[in-house]
């Protein structure tokens, strides 16, 4: 296989571990902290997880290893969307297993949870693992989005685990995947299988975090990848001085990615969904806010600029959420077939007009026709609008153009407006992990084995103090149930890990809020450049602006 020079060099990179994990497996002891409780709905969560609820948080320290010596056979899966660093979680887990006992075994179950259900796996050895060290992607074993949530599924997983002599399963995934890890751990404990279940926090969206989990892995690399390209676009915009670039970035349920990219690149506009929802902003209000920036810059800097739009922005707009809910009802049951059978868009438009409330139709009529039609594309498995198919970057540029045309007709705007559109998503999910993510993920995997060795189950591998050098990182674990609450899902109340949204009173948003008015008018662009892997630590090992602000390292 032909390898690029960077790929060869990255194979040889030695990830940095937290100080207490560098002493060698035999010199790592465990310190137990306080018992925990869920973030909400304590009685309900406790009743659903009687065997794994309320366990203590733990920290690893230098000291005599007191775990029981035995052979470990561990299965690992990658679950959900790709995130840079997933391979290093597996390599860290493998290295810790083999450092403890050469006879220990690591199986990689292929295609995510389906691999556990189908008993489809590979056995890792040194040569297999070495080919994936410090690389992006999930291609080592693939991933999948099957949910492990029924007793029938759990029974199959337990039976397959028993066949292979597994002592533990490690699930690398986001909030839904680690919710599944918690329920699987509870099943294994309730049925005395002796099989431990450990989770690892993954998602580029950055919404799997709390006071214990400072960052989900992949967020650092993905946002740096997007920020590099946004910086390039800003430089181009400042060179040509004739385009407004509307850039959509990933982040369906939270705006962490958009906010971090804004902190890195200082664009003229960045929409934060959580603020839009809190202020109950309408589409017209948002368009007017962007148009104000366009108009003011036309009078000073020129007819160019950059706006960052989070992927899920429309779901945060109250009037748009109501519209989507009404469309879902409008097309419920066999009405979808009736709608699809109509001969043309004009007939469908009248069908929609008759089926919506006057308020929602007014919002619908405001939308460009291409967005109107996107709302009626293929439904999701539950029959609902697929919001991810809406090209929100084009939606807002069209609304801004309409607003500017009105201002031009009124004689208050004399500039020009030409828009270009970009969507950055998949480009960041499988990039070579930054040094931060390479180190963090390797530590998460290494640490996951320490949790297994000491007999813990239903825990999330936890590495904290991440804004400091890796030597000062703190390794340990937290019960997954601590992160859970009850939410309504598909008509049922279910225990799930609570998503972390952008906190409007948090330091990252407050910093952005304090500077955005100036950025909206001035050309204050910053250019992060490509991720650096080799060179001074001040360049290569820097963390995100979000984490630095949260830890008080930036003012």
C-alpha positions, 0 to 999 in steps of 0.5 A: 500500500502506498503511504503519504509521507505524513501518514508514515510519520503519524504512525510513528507519533507516540501519543502523550498520556496523563502523568499517572498513566505513564508510570506503568500498569503495575503502579496505577491505583484507584481512588474512589470519590463520592457516590453520584446521582443523575442530573435529573429524574433521580428516582426514575433513573435509579429505578431503571438502573438498580445495579449500576446507579449511584456508583462512585466517581473514581480517579487513577493515581500513582500507587500499587496496582491492587486489581485482581490478576486475570486474563481479559478478553475485550470487545470494542465497537465504534458507534455512530458518526465518525470522529477523528481519534477513534482509531487511537481509542482502540490503539490505547485500549490495545496497548494497555491490554497487552502491557498488562498481559500478552495473553489478553485479547482485543476483538473489534466488532465490525459495523458498530452494534450490528457486529455484536449482534451478528458476532462479526469481528476481527482479532487485533494483533500488533500489525493490524493495530500499527496500521491505524495509529494516529489516523482519522476515520473509523475504517479499522472496523467500521461503524453503525447506528443500530441502537442496542435498547431491547432485551432481545438485543441484549440477550443476543449480545450476552450470548455472543459475548459468552461464546467468545469468552468476553470479559468486557465490552467498550462502546465508543460513541456519542450520547445515544451510544453511551445511553445504550452502553448504560442500558447494556451494562445494567442488563449484564449486571442484572443477569450476572453475566460477569461482562463489564461495559465501558463507554468513551465520549465521542462526537464532533458536535461537542454536545456530549460534555458536562462538569466531568467530561470537558470535551468529546473527542473529535471536536478539536480536530473537526473545528480546526479543520473547518476553521482552516477552510473558513479562514481561507475563505475569509482571506479570499473574501478580503482579496476579491471584495465582492462576495458574501460567503454563507458557511454552514457547519455541522451541529444539528442539536447544538451550536458548539461547532459554529461558535468555536469556528467563530472564535477561531476565525472572527467572521462578520456573522455567526448564528447561535441556535440556542440564542435564537431560541432563547430570544424567540427570533423569527426568520425575518429578524435573523435576516434583518440582523445579517442585512444590517451587517451587509449594509454597514460593511457596504458603507465602509469595508466593502460588499463582502463578508462571511457568515457561519450558520449551524446545521440545525439552526432552523429547528431553533427558530420557534415559528419554524419549529411550529411549521415543521410540526404542522407539516408532520401532522399534515402528512401523517398516515396516508396523507403523504401518498395523497400529497405525492399523487398531486400532479405539480407543485402548484397543486401541492402548494394549494394542498399545503395552504389548506392544511396549515394554520394562517400563522404557519402558512405565513412563515411558509410563504416567506421561504424561497421555493426551493426551501419550501420543496425541501420541506416535503422531500423524503420523510425520516423513518418516523414520517417527519421532515428531514431538517438536515436536508434543508440548505439553511445557508441558502435559505438565509442568503435568500432572505437577506437578499429579499430584505436588501432589495426592500432597503434598496427600493426604499433608498436606504441601501446602495451596496451590492450583494452576491452570495456564495454557499458552502457546507463543511461537514464530512470534511472534518469527521475523518481528518488526521487527528490533531495532537490534542485528539491523538493524545486524548483518544489514546488516553481514553482507550488506555484509561478504559482498560484501567476501568476494566482491570479494576472491575468497573461497569457502566462507567464512561472513560474520563480524562480531565484537566484538558486545557493543561499539558497532557502530563497534568491531565487526570484520568478516571471514570464516572458512572454513565447514569450521572449524565442521564435524565428522562426525555420523550422519545417517539411517544415514550419516556426514556432514559437518555444522556442529556445533550449539552447545549451552548450556555448563553451565560458561559465564557465562550458565548460571552466572549463572542457576544462581547466582540461580535458587534465589532466583527459584524462591521470591521474586517477582523478575520483571523486565519488559523491555518492548517493543523500543525503536527510537528513543531513547538507545543504552543503551536501543535498542542493548543486546545480549542478556544472554547475549552481555553475560555471555559477554563479561564485561560483566555480573557 
